[in-house]
Amino acid sequence: MKLLIATPSPYARKARVALHEKGIAFVEEITVPWNKGTRAPEFNPLGQIPALILGDGRSIYDSGVIVEYVDTLADAPRLIPSEPGERVAVRQIEALADGICDAIVLIVIEGRRRPELQSRDWVARQRAKVDAGMAELARFLSAGRYFVGDRFTLADIAAGATLAFAALRFPESDWADRYPNLARFSERMEARPSFQKSRPSPQVVEEIG
């Protein structure tokens, strides 16, 4: 299998961590979906990453769908619980984490536009989403080691990827100071081998008009 990724992407990192956690062999192909010449549209009509390319040429896209598929390929560890209540909780935290990342991406994109085209109100709205999302993540985690139950799940993958992405792309956020439980959680996640193998790094993005 091949996974099409962007190195800073928290969505791609979710898929990368899941594959590593399940012990499934794969190769990575790096692209920048914003740049001309990206291969992303070849595997996802929306031009987004990640995309998992199977041996028969089929592609699976959207990070949540990829993890859902990967979770069926090996019994352990189970990343998405089968119990309905826990499953919904995991998916809700994943949606919250993805929403925080969506807002950060929009802030970054707006900041790359020419100054006269940038909207302060738009940026303020996205910042408010990040702040509210981080507060909710901290509330969900509370004093626990994991977000759902007493074991590692997709909720932890999504939250861990989001916190690292925020540190990389939105360093002005003070979430680590405001929510020590999230800071400790992030440190634990980054110590896992699957996270160490998939640490985000910047890429050069073509100028946005």
N, CA, C and O of each residue as an XYZ file, in Angstrom:
836
protein
N       0.835     -1.198      0.000
C       0.000      0.000      0.000
C       0.870      1.247      0.000
O       1.987      1.256      0.516
N       0.317      2.307     -0.600
C       1.004      3.592     -0.623
C       0.072      4.635     -0.022
O      -1.129      4.647     -0.293
N       0.645      5.510      0.799
C      -0.137      6.580      1.411
C       0.373      7.917      0.894
O       1.537      8.268      1.082
N      -0.513      8.655      0.242
C      -0.174      9.977     -0.263
C      -0.373     10.976      0.873
O      -1.464     11.082      1.434
N       0.694     11.709      1.206
C       0.644     12.576      2.373
C       1.250     13.950      2.066
O       1.944     14.137      1.067
N       0.968     14.888      2.947
C       1.727     16.121      3.087
C       2.354     16.044      4.473
O       1.694     15.637      5.429
N       3.606     16.426      4.591
C       4.317     16.189      5.854
C       3.766     16.955      7.049
O       3.860     16.439      8.162
N       3.190     18.164      6.897
C       2.644     18.811      8.093
C       1.206     18.410      8.411
O       0.688     18.773      9.467
N       0.555     17.670      7.520
C      -0.881     17.435      7.618
C      -1.268     16.578      8.825
O      -0.775     15.459      8.966
N      -2.146     17.091      9.699
C      -2.628     16.264     10.808
C      -3.575     15.169     10.338
O      -3.701     14.129     10.985
N      -4.241     15.406      9.212
C      -5.144     14.399      8.663
C      -4.327     13.204      8.147
O      -4.664     12.048      8.400
N      -3.253     13.511      7.421
C      -2.368     12.441      6.961
C      -1.718     11.737      8.147
O      -1.509     10.524      8.122
N      -1.401     12.505      9.181
C      -0.750     11.884     10.338
C      -1.674     10.882     11.016
O      -1.213      9.848     11.499
N      -2.955     11.169     11.059
C      -3.906     10.205     11.619
C      -3.773      8.857     10.923
O      -3.696      7.814     11.572
N      -3.748      8.892      9.601
C      -3.635      7.650      8.833
C      -2.278      6.990      9.046
O      -2.191      5.769      9.178
N      -1.222      7.796      9.079
C       0.127      7.254      9.273
C       0.245      6.568     10.626
O       0.765      5.456     10.721
N      -0.238      7.232     11.675
C      -0.175      6.646     13.019
C      -0.984      5.355     13.078
O      -0.535      4.363     13.653
N      -2.171      5.366     12.488
C      -3.010      4.160     12.506
C      -2.306      2.989     11.846
O      -2.312      1.879     12.378
N      -1.700      3.228     10.691
C      -0.991      2.157      9.994
C       0.172      1.640     10.834
O       0.386      0.431     10.919
N       0.917      2.539     11.450
C       2.032      2.116     12.302
C       1.530      1.335     13.517
O       2.110      0.313     13.885
N       0.456      1.818     14.136
C      -0.080      1.141     15.314
C      -0.560     -0.271     14.981
O      -0.425     -1.187     15.793
N      -1.117     -0.440     13.791
C      -1.618     -1.758     13.383
C      -0.513     -2.650     12.829
O      -0.744     -3.828     12.556
N       0.681     -2.097     12.661
C       1.793     -2.893     12.148
C       1.656     -3.244     10.686
O       2.111     -4.304     10.257
N       1.029     -2.362      9.906
C       0.788     -2.619      8.485
C       1.845     -1.903      7.660
O       2.052     -0.700      7.817
N       2.507     -2.635      6.791
C       3.564     -2.054      5.962
C       2.962     -1.147      4.892
O       1.949     -1.481      4.277
N       3.598      0.000      4.678
C       3.161      0.924      3.639
C       4.318      1.842      3.287
O       5.276      1.983      4.048
N       4.211      2.462      2.124
C       5.199      3.459      1.723
C       4.492      4.803      1.618
O       3.290      4.870      1.360
N       5.252      5.864      1.819
C       4.693      7.202      1.764
C       5.134      7.926      0.492
O       6.291      7.844      0.081
N       4.205      8.619     -0.107
C       4.524      9.524     -1.211
C       4.123     10.925     -0.778
O       2.969     11.173     -0.427
N       5.083     11.834     -0.805
C       4.856     13.185     -0.298
C       4.455     14.123     -1.432
O       5.041     14.102     -2.514
N       3.450     14.940     -1.161
C       3.014     15.940     -2.124
C       2.575     17.181     -1.364
O       2.456     17.154     -0.139
N       2.337     18.265     -2.085
C       1.743     19.477     -1.501
C       0.446     19.710     -2.254
O       0.481     20.190     -3.387
N      -0.697     19.385     -1.663
C      -1.951     19.447     -2.422
C      -2.326     20.838     -2.905
O      -3.170     20.972     -3.792
N      -1.715     21.883     -2.337
C      -2.005     23.247     -2.761
C      -1.227     23.634     -4.019
O      -1.609     24.573     -4.718
N      -0.150     22.926     -4.309
C       0.750     23.338     -5.386
C       0.344     22.756     -6.733
O      -0.316     21.719     -6.802
N       0.745     23.435     -7.801
C       0.524     22.910     -9.147
C       1.327     21.631     -9.319
O       2.437     21.507     -8.801
N       0.760     20.686    -10.047
C       1.457     19.445    -10.310
C       1.286     18.391     -9.241
O       1.834     17.296     -9.369
N       0.533     18.693     -8.177
C       0.293     17.689     -7.147
C      -0.469     16.498     -7.732
O      -1.287     16.654     -8.638
N      -0.188     15.312     -7.202
C      -0.875     14.107     -7.666
C      -2.156     13.842     -6.884
O      -2.857     12.869     -7.159
N      -2.467     14.695     -5.916
C      -3.636     14.441     -5.080
C      -4.922     14.222     -5.881
O      -5.674     13.307     -5.550
N      -5.217     15.030     -6.936
C      -6.468     14.812     -7.677
C      -6.530     13.474     -8.409
O      -7.615     13.027     -8.783
N      -5.374     12.824     -8.620
C      -5.383     11.508     -9.266
C      -6.048     10.463     -8.376
O      -6.586      9.470     -8.865
N      -6.006     10.694     -7.073
C      -6.483      9.685     -6.123
C      -7.669     10.145     -5.292
O      -8.319      9.336     -4.630
N      -7.955     11.447     -5.323
C      -9.113     11.991     -4.628
C      -9.654     13.119     -5.491
O      -8.945     14.100     -5.717
N     -10.879     13.018     -5.980
C     -11.410     14.050     -6.876
C     -11.455     15.428     -6.232
O     -11.529     16.435     -6.936
N     -11.411     15.486     -4.905
C     -11.404     16.768     -4.204
C      -9.996     17.336     -4.088
O      -9.819     18.463     -3.624
N      -8.993     16.565     -4.506
C      -7.620     17.044     -4.458
C      -7.052     17.143     -3.062
O      -6.119     17.909     -2.820
N      -7.607     16.371     -2.134
C      -7.171     16.424     -0.741
C      -6.371     15.183     -0.367
O      -6.492     14.130     -0.992
N      -5.558     15.335      0.657
C      -4.818     14.203      1.206
C      -5.248     14.023      2.663
O      -5.736     14.963      3.289
N      -5.065     12.807      3.204
C      -4.340     11.675      2.632
C      -5.213     10.855      1.694
O      -6.439     10.968      1.686
N      -4.539     10.029      0.908
C      -5.202      9.031      0.089
C      -4.402      7.748      0.204
O      -3.178      7.755      0.068
N      -5.084      6.666      0.451
C      -4.445      5.358      0.561
C      -4.647      4.617     -0.747
O      -5.781      4.335     -1.134
N      -3.550      4.298     -1.437
C      -3.623      3.616     -2.727
C      -3.365      2.142     -2.497
O      -2.298      1.757     -2.019
N      -4.341      1.319     -2.838
C      -4.254     -0.118     -2.626
C      -3.494     -0.791     -3.758
O      -3.214     -0.177     -4.788
N      -3.166     -2.056     -3.554
C      -2.379     -2.799     -4.534
C      -3.051     -2.929     -5.884
O      -2.374     -3.040     -6.905
N      -4.384     -2.916     -5.903
C      -5.113     -3.044     -7.173
C      -5.375     -1.697     -7.833
O      -6.077     -1.622     -8.841
N      -4.806     -0.623     -7.258
C      -4.946      0.699     -7.849
C      -6.086      1.526     -7.287
O      -6.149      2.731     -7.530
N      -6.988      0.906     -6.543
C      -8.072      1.671     -5.931
C      -7.513      2.595     -4.862
O      -6.467      2.319     -4.274
N      -8.217      3.691     -4.616
C      -7.790      4.616     -3.574
C      -8.910      4.818     -2.567
O     -10.094      4.812     -2.902
N      -8.494      4.996     -1.335
C      -9.417      5.303     -0.243
C      -9.012      6.669      0.288
O      -7.840      6.885      0.598
N      -9.949      7.584      0.398
C      -9.601      8.923      0.853
C     -10.528      9.393      1.963
O     -11.597      8.833      2.206
N     -10.066     10.448      2.623
C     -10.563     11.005      3.865
C      -9.935     10.203      5.004
O     -10.034      8.978      5.059
N      -9.290     10.933      5.907
C      -8.526     10.269      6.960
C      -9.385      9.353      7.825
O      -8.944      8.272      8.212
N     -10.615      9.782      8.132
C     -11.479      8.940      8.943
C     -11.842      7.640      8.257
O     -11.897      6.587      8.892
N     -12.091      7.716      6.948
C     -12.423      6.505      6.189
C     -11.198      5.589      6.102
O     -11.318      4.368      6.202
N     -10.029      6.189      5.917
C      -8.809      5.381      5.850
C      -8.594      4.627      7.156
O      -8.313      3.428      7.145
N      -8.725      5.323      8.279
C      -8.532      4.645      9.566
C      -9.581      3.564      9.767
O      -9.273      2.492     10.289
N     -10.812      3.832      9.361
C     -11.872      2.820      9.458
C     -11.472      1.575      8.670
O     -11.640      0.453      9.149
N     -10.945      1.772      7.466
C     -10.504      0.641      6.643
C      -9.322     -0.065      7.282
O      -9.319     -1.290      7.398
N      -8.330      0.688      7.692
C      -7.122      0.105      8.291
C      -7.477     -0.720      9.515
O      -6.860     -1.752      9.781
N      -8.472     -0.261     10.256
C      -8.844     -0.960     11.491
C      -9.433     -2.334     11.222
O      -9.498     -3.168     12.125
N      -9.869     -2.585      9.968
C     -10.415     -3.896      9.622
C      -9.330     -4.885      9.194
O      -9.603     -6.077      9.054
N      -8.105     -4.403      8.984
C      -7.061     -5.253      8.409
C      -6.333     -6.099      9.443
O      -5.676     -7.079      9.092
N      -6.442     -5.733     10.700
C      -5.821     -6.514     11.776
C      -6.680     -6.363     13.013
O      -7.222     -5.288     13.269
N      -6.810     -7.438     13.785
C      -7.712     -7.414     14.933
C      -7.220     -6.487     16.041
O      -8.023     -5.825     16.698
N      -5.934     -6.439     16.245
C      -5.415     -5.662     17.372
C      -4.281     -4.751     16.897
O      -3.551     -5.097     15.968
N      -4.139     -3.605     17.526
C      -5.082     -3.041     18.497
C      -6.300     -2.432     17.799
O      -6.176     -1.867     16.712
N      -7.457     -2.544     18.415
C      -8.660     -1.981     17.833
C      -8.684     -0.482     18.114
O      -8.670     -0.067     19.273
N      -8.719      0.326     17.065
C      -8.652      1.776     17.198
C     -10.024      2.431     17.299
O     -10.159      3.516     17.863
N     -11.040      1.771     16.752
C     -12.408      2.275     16.813
C     -13.245      1.245     17.563
O     -13.447      0.141     17.059
N     -13.731      1.577     18.744
C     -14.468      0.590     19.546
C     -15.717      0.086     18.839
O     -16.313      0.793     18.027
N     -16.099     -1.123     19.153
C     -17.328     -1.683     18.603
C     -18.541     -1.324     19.454
O     -19.663     -1.292     18.948
N     -18.331     -1.056     20.735
C     -19.434     -0.690     21.618
C     -19.982      0.670     21.169
O     -19.214      1.622     21.039
N     -21.294      0.778     20.930
C     -21.855      1.983     20.311
C     -21.535      3.280     21.042
O     -21.160      4.264     20.406
N     -21.675      3.302     22.367
C     -21.422      4.521     23.109
C     -19.986      4.993     22.984
O     -19.729      6.179     22.779
N     -19.051      4.064     23.108
C     -17.641      4.413     22.981
C     -17.307      4.816     21.555
O     -16.510      5.726     21.328
N     -17.917      4.135     20.601
C     -17.654      4.453     19.198
C     -18.069      5.882     18.877
O     -17.331      6.616     18.221
N     -19.256      6.275     19.340
C     -19.733      7.638     19.112
C     -18.810      8.644     19.800
O     -18.500      9.693     19.235
N     -18.375      8.324     21.017
C     -17.478      9.233     21.745
C     -16.174      9.426     20.990
O     -15.677     10.547     20.882
N     -15.618      8.341     20.468
C     -14.377      8.422     19.703
C     -14.575      9.264     18.452
O     -13.747     10.118     18.136
N     -15.658      9.028     17.750
C     -15.918      9.777     16.523
C     -16.182     11.261     16.807
O     -15.801     12.121     16.013
N     -16.830     11.559     17.929
C     -17.088     12.949     18.253
C     -15.788     13.685     18.543
O     -15.608     14.820     18.101
N     -14.885     13.056     19.276
C     -13.599     13.692     19.566
C     -12.784     13.842     18.285
O     -12.103     14.850     18.098
N     -12.848     12.848     17.407
C     -12.168     12.963     16.115
C     -12.709     14.161     15.341
O     -11.936     14.935     14.777
N     -14.035     14.318     15.313
C     -14.645     15.438     14.598
C     -14.220     16.774     15.208
O     -13.962     17.734     14.483
N     -14.148     16.836     16.528
C     -13.718     18.053     17.202
C     -12.270     18.378     16.851
O     -11.944     19.520     16.526
N     -11.412     17.380     16.916
C     -10.001     17.589     16.589
C      -9.836     18.023     15.142
O      -9.067     18.940     14.851
N     -10.546     17.378     14.240
C     -10.468     17.767     12.824
C     -10.965     19.190     12.618
O     -10.414     19.930     11.803
N     -12.006     19.577     13.354
C     -12.533     20.924     13.225
C     -11.535     21.983     13.668
O     -11.447     23.053     13.064
N     -10.782     21.685     14.723
C      -9.726     22.599     15.160
C      -8.691     22.748     14.045
O      -8.266     23.857     13.722
N      -8.298     21.627     13.470
C      -7.318     21.674     12.373
C      -7.853     22.447     11.183
O      -7.120     23.219     10.564
N      -9.119     22.248     10.857
C      -9.728     22.993      9.744
C      -9.603     24.493      9.973
O      -9.266     25.241      9.055
N      -9.873     24.930     11.198
C      -9.801     26.355     11.509
C      -8.366     26.870     11.411
O      -8.132     27.968     10.906
N      -7.410     26.079     11.892
C      -6.008     26.498     11.808
C      -5.570     26.603     10.354
O      -4.870     27.546      9.985
N      -5.973     25.654      9.530
C      -5.634     25.703      8.103
C      -6.176     26.980      7.478
O      -5.480     27.627      6.695
N      -7.398     27.349      7.810
C      -7.992     28.559      7.245
C      -7.253     29.816      7.712
O      -7.118     30.777      6.954
N      -6.780     29.809      8.948
C      -5.984     30.939      9.442
C      -4.678     31.049      8.663
O      -4.275     32.137      8.252
N      -4.024     29.909      8.468
C      -2.751     29.899      7.740
C      -2.952     30.368      6.305
O      -2.162     31.164      5.797
N      -3.998     29.883      5.649
C      -4.264     30.274      4.265
C      -4.538     31.771      4.173
O      -4.024     32.446      3.282
N      -5.346     32.289      5.092
C      -5.665     33.716      5.073
C      -4.401     34.549      5.266
O      -4.248     35.611      4.664
N      -3.499     34.055      6.111
C      -2.261     34.783      6.356
C      -1.327     34.813      5.175
O      -0.407     35.630      5.142
N      -1.536     33.940      4.196
C      -0.688     33.911      3.005
C      -1.240     34.780      1.882
O      -0.583     34.980      0.860
N      -2.445     35.290      2.075
C      -3.007     36.190      1.073
C      -2.367     37.561      1.196
O      -1.790     37.896      2.230
N      -2.470     38.347      0.141
C      -1.949     39.709      0.199
C      -2.637     40.475      1.327
O      -3.838     40.305      1.539
N      -1.900     41.312      2.053
C      -2.469     41.991      3.227
C      -3.792     42.684      2.954
O      -4.695     42.648      3.789
N      -3.915     43.307      1.806
C      -5.137     44.058      1.516
C      -6.344     43.142      1.281
O      -7.486     43.603      1.281
N      -6.088     41.850      1.082
C      -7.173     40.891      0.850
C      -7.555     40.121      2.111
O      -8.564     39.415      2.125
N      -6.768     40.251      3.154
C      -7.016     39.487      4.370
C      -8.177     40.072      5.168
O      -8.395     41.283      5.183
N      -8.918     39.179      5.832
C     -10.060     39.583      6.641
C      -9.770     39.319      8.114
O      -9.602     38.170      8.523
N      -9.713     40.379      8.902
C      -9.499     40.212     10.343
C     -10.668     39.496     11.001
O     -10.480     38.681     11.904
N     -11.876     39.806     10.543
C     -13.057     39.156     11.117
C     -13.033     37.658     10.858
O     -13.384     36.865     11.731
N     -12.622     37.276      9.665
C     -12.537     35.853      9.315
C     -11.521     35.142     10.195
O     -11.789     34.054     10.706
N     -10.356     35.753     10.372
C      -9.316     35.154     11.216
C      -9.798     35.066     12.661
O      -9.581     34.054     13.328
N     -10.451     36.123     13.146
C     -10.950     36.113     14.521
C     -11.970     35.003     14.732
O     -12.006     34.373     15.789
N     -12.791     34.771     13.727
C     -13.789     33.699     13.837
C     -13.111     32.335     13.929
O     -13.529     31.483     14.713
N     -12.070     32.128     13.131
C     -11.364     30.840     13.171
C     -10.595     30.678     14.488
O     -10.539     29.583     15.048
N     -10.012     31.762     14.974
C      -9.306     31.703     16.263
C     -10.274     31.313     17.380
O      -9.924     30.541     18.273
N     -11.488     31.850     17.323
C     -12.486     31.513     18.336
C     -12.825     30.026     18.293
O     -13.045     29.401     19.331
N     -12.867     29.464     17.086
C     -13.118     28.026     16.954
C     -11.987     27.220     17.578
O     -12.229     26.233     18.273
N     -10.752     27.642     17.329
C      -9.601     26.932     17.906
C      -9.665     26.995     19.421
O      -9.485     25.978     20.092
N      -9.919     28.173     19.967
C      -9.968     28.331     21.420
C     -11.065     27.474     22.038
O     -10.840     26.788     23.035
N     -12.256     27.516     21.439
C     -13.373     26.738     21.969
C     -13.119     25.241     21.827
O     -13.467     24.458     22.710
N     -12.510     24.851     20.707
C     -12.213     23.436     20.488
C     -11.196     22.900     21.476
O     -11.350     21.792     21.990
N     -10.156     23.683     21.747
C      -9.143     23.255     22.711
C      -9.748     23.124     24.106
O      -9.431     22.188     24.841
N     -10.611     24.057     24.464
C     -11.270     23.985     25.772
C     -12.105     22.717     25.888
O     -12.141     22.077     26.939
N     -12.774     22.363     24.801
C     -13.609     21.151     24.826
C     -12.753     19.892     24.865
O     -13.099     18.933     25.556
N     -11.637     19.881     24.133
C     -10.734     18.736     24.227
C     -10.244     18.553     25.662
O     -10.208     17.436     26.178
N      -9.866     19.664     26.299
C      -9.387     19.592     27.680
C     -10.483     19.062     28.598
O     -10.209     18.292     29.519
N     -11.718     19.473     28.348
C     -12.829     18.987     29.168
C     -13.063     17.503     28.954
O     -13.275     16.763     29.915
N     -13.026     17.059     27.703
C     -13.212     15.641     27.416
C     -12.125     14.795     28.093
O     -12.416     13.748     28.672
N     -10.885     15.255     28.014
C      -9.773     14.475     28.574
C      -9.794     14.493     30.090
O      -9.540     13.473     30.732
N     -10.094     15.638     30.659
C     -10.116     15.812     32.109
C      -8.793     15.329     32.712
O      -7.724     15.785     32.306
N      -8.861     14.415     33.670
C      -7.636     13.925     34.309
C      -7.207     12.565     33.760
O      -6.292     11.941     34.296
N      -7.853     12.112     32.710
C      -7.553     10.779     32.185
C      -6.284     10.736     31.344
O      -5.756     11.766     30.927
N      -5.812      9.519     31.107
C      -4.667      9.321     30.214
C      -5.120      9.217     28.770
O      -4.388      9.591     27.854
N      -6.324      8.709     28.570
C      -6.880      8.548     27.231
C      -8.242      9.233     27.171
O      -8.871      9.484     28.200
N      -8.679      9.526     25.972
C      -9.924     10.257     25.811
C     -11.161      9.401     26.044
O     -12.149      9.879     26.601
N     -11.117      8.157     25.629
C     -12.289      7.286     25.759
C     -11.861      5.999     26.449
O     -11.019      5.264     25.933
N     -12.433      5.729     27.601
C     -12.085      4.508     28.320
C     -10.657      4.541     28.839
O     -10.107      5.600     29.141
N     -10.082      3.371     28.932
C      -8.737      3.257     29.516
C      -7.722      2.731     28.507
O      -6.728      2.109     28.880
N      -7.984      2.989     27.218
C      -7.041      2.506     26.209
C      -6.939      3.479     25.040
O      -7.786      4.352     24.850
N      -5.887      3.298     24.276
C      -5.577      4.136     23.122
C      -6.553      3.857     21.984
O      -6.785      2.703     21.622
N      -7.125      4.928     21.421
C      -8.080      4.793     20.320
C      -7.827      5.879     19.275
O      -6.907      6.687     19.401
N      -8.658      5.874     18.258
C      -8.605      6.908     17.226
C      -8.786      8.303     17.823
O      -8.238      9.272     17.297
N      -9.540      8.416     18.906
C      -9.708      9.718     19.550
C      -8.358     10.286     19.972
O      -8.107     11.480     19.812
N      -7.494      9.435     20.508
C      -6.173      9.872     20.945
C      -5.278     10.201     19.753
O      -4.484     11.141     19.808
N      -5.407      9.431     18.687
C      -4.639      9.724     17.474
C      -5.020     11.097     16.938
O      -4.153     11.919     16.642
N      -6.331     11.341     16.813
C      -6.802     12.602     16.243
C      -6.409     13.784     17.126
O      -5.940     14.806     16.624
N      -6.597     13.651     18.428
C      -6.257     14.744     19.334
C      -4.754     14.991     19.351
O      -4.312     16.140     19.329
N      -3.968     13.918     19.392
C      -2.522     14.071     19.395
C      -2.012     14.738     18.135
O      -1.136     15.600     18.198
N      -2.557     14.345     16.983
C      -2.151     14.956     15.719
C      -2.537     16.433     15.681
O      -1.791     17.259     15.155
N      -3.686     16.761     16.229
C      -4.150     18.145     16.246
C      -3.260     19.026     17.110
O      -2.907     20.135     16.708
N      -2.896     18.546     18.285
C      -2.071     19.353     19.185
C      -0.690     19.614     18.581
O      -0.169     20.725     18.685
N      -0.106     18.615     17.961
C       1.197     18.812     17.316
C       1.088     19.774     16.139
O       1.982     20.588     15.912
N      -0.013     19.677     15.389
C      -0.223     20.575     14.263
C      -0.396     22.008     14.751
O       0.125     22.938     14.136
N      -1.115     22.193     15.841
C      -1.292     23.528     16.403
C       0.052     24.113     16.831
O       0.317     25.298     16.625
N       0.891     23.276     17.425
C       2.215     23.750     17.846
C       3.054     24.165     16.638
O       3.846     25.104     16.720
N       2.879     23.466     15.522
C       3.658     23.753     14.321
C       3.129     24.960     13.565
O       3.900     25.846     13.197
N       1.827     25.004     13.329
C       1.237     26.002     12.431
C       0.579     27.177     13.147
O       0.312     28.205     12.523
N       0.317     27.043     14.438
C      -0.380     28.101     15.159
C       0.282     28.300     16.517
O      -0.376     28.190     17.552
N       1.600     28.598     16.517
C       2.353     28.669     17.770
C       1.902     29.790     18.689
O       2.195     29.755     19.884
N       1.190     30.789     18.160
C       0.722     31.875     19.015
C      -0.407     31.457     19.945
O      -0.734     32.181     20.886
N      -1.003     30.303     19.696
C      -2.027     29.792     20.600
C      -1.395     29.382     21.928
O      -0.315     28.792     21.957
N      -2.082     29.700     23.026
C      -1.545     29.394     24.354
C      -2.209     28.171     24.981
O      -2.294     28.059     26.204
N      -2.681     27.251     24.128
C      -3.413     26.101     24.655
C      -2.594     25.289     25.644
O      -3.144     24.782     26.621
N      -1.289     25.153     25.415
C      -0.456     24.326     26.306
C      -0.368     24.931     27.697
O      -0.315     24.202     28.687
N      -0.351     26.255     27.782
C      -0.321     26.920     29.086
C      -1.688     26.885     29.756
O      -1.790     26.711     30.970
N      -2.719     27.048     28.971
C      -4.077     27.097     29.539
C      -4.572     25.721     29.950
O      -5.363     25.599     30.886
N      -4.112     24.682     29.256
C      -4.632     23.340     29.515
C      -3.463     22.368     29.728
O      -3.074     21.658     28.800
N      -2.906     22.333     30.939
C      -1.767     21.442     31.215
C      -2.072     19.974     30.944
O      -1.170     19.207     30.610
N      -3.336     19.576     31.084
C      -3.655     18.174     30.813
C      -3.450     17.847     29.338
O      -3.024     16.741     29.003
N      -3.752     18.803     28.450
C      -3.500     18.574     27.024
C      -2.007     18.567     26.720
O      -1.547     17.796     25.877
N      -1.250     19.421     27.400
C       0.204     19.447     27.193
C       0.828     18.124     27.618
O       1.690     17.591     26.919
N       0.401     17.593     28.755
C       0.930     16.298     29.206
C       0.510     15.179     28.260
O       1.298     14.284     27.950
N      -0.732     15.239     27.808
C      -1.220     14.241     26.860
C      -0.398     14.270     25.577
O      -0.013     13.222     25.059
N      -0.130     15.464     25.065
C       0.646     15.597     23.832
C       2.034     14.998     24.000
O       2.532     14.325     23.099
N       2.655     15.236     25.137
C       3.986     14.670     25.392
C       3.935     13.146     25.384
O       4.828     12.498     24.837
N       2.897     12.569     25.986
C       2.781     11.103     26.000
C       2.579     10.558     24.586
O       3.168      9.543     24.216
N       1.750     11.232     23.809
C       1.510     10.760     22.451
C       2.785     10.838     21.615
O       3.109      9.902     20.883
N       3.500     11.942     21.722
C       4.704     12.119     20.915
C       5.802     11.142     21.301
O       6.757     10.959     20.545
N       5.686     10.516     22.453
C       6.664      9.510     22.870
C       6.365      8.138     22.286
O       7.221      7.254     22.323
N       5.170      7.943     21.750
C       4.829      6.652     21.152
C       5.596      6.471     19.844
O       5.767      7.435     19.098
N       6.062      5.254     19.549
C       6.798      5.019     18.297
C       6.025      5.442     17.055
O       6.619      5.969     16.114
N       4.714      5.223     17.034
C       3.919      5.579     15.855
C       3.912      7.082     15.622
O       3.888      7.528     14.475
N       3.932      7.858     16.679
C       3.980      9.307     16.551
C       5.386      9.774     16.199
O       5.558     10.719     15.430
N       6.390      9.108     16.765
C       7.764      9.475     16.442
C       8.074      9.259     14.961
O       8.868      9.993     14.375
N       7.448      8.256     14.366
C       7.673      7.951     12.953
C       6.894      8.874     12.017
O       7.068      8.812     10.800
N       6.054      9.711     12.564
C       5.176     10.513     11.704
C       5.138     11.979     12.127
O       4.124     12.653     11.945
N       6.224     12.465     12.682
C       6.238     13.843     13.162
C       6.058     14.827     12.009
O       6.648     14.655     10.942
N       5.241     15.859     12.228
C       4.985     16.832     11.146
C       6.180     17.733     10.898
O       6.963     18.018     11.804
N       6.305     18.169      9.672
C       7.354     19.113      9.300
C       6.801     20.027      8.220
O       5.923     19.617      7.461
N       7.303     21.274      8.135
C       6.769     22.239      7.158
C       7.074     21.827      5.723
O       8.015     21.076      5.466
N       6.271     22.327      4.799
C       6.500     22.194      3.374
C       6.357     23.560      2.720
O       5.702     24.451      3.263
N       6.968     23.722      1.559
C       6.865     24.981      0.837
C       5.575     24.987      0.018
O       5.354     24.121     -0.828
N       4.738     25.971      0.287
C       3.477     26.110     -0.421
C       3.568     27.299     -1.361
O       4.058     28.361     -0.976
N       3.098     27.128     -2.596
C       3.121     28.210     -3.554
C       2.274     29.371     -3.067
O       1.290     29.171     -2.354
N       2.648     30.580     -3.447
C       1.960     31.777     -2.966
C       0.493     31.767     -3.365
O       0.132     31.424     -4.491
N      -0.333     32.151     -2.416
C      -1.773     32.239     -2.648
C      -2.146     33.706     -2.873
O      -1.795     34.568     -2.068
N      -2.849     33.983     -3.957
C      -3.174     35.368     -4.284
C      -4.252     35.970     -3.402
O      -4.615     37.133     -3.578
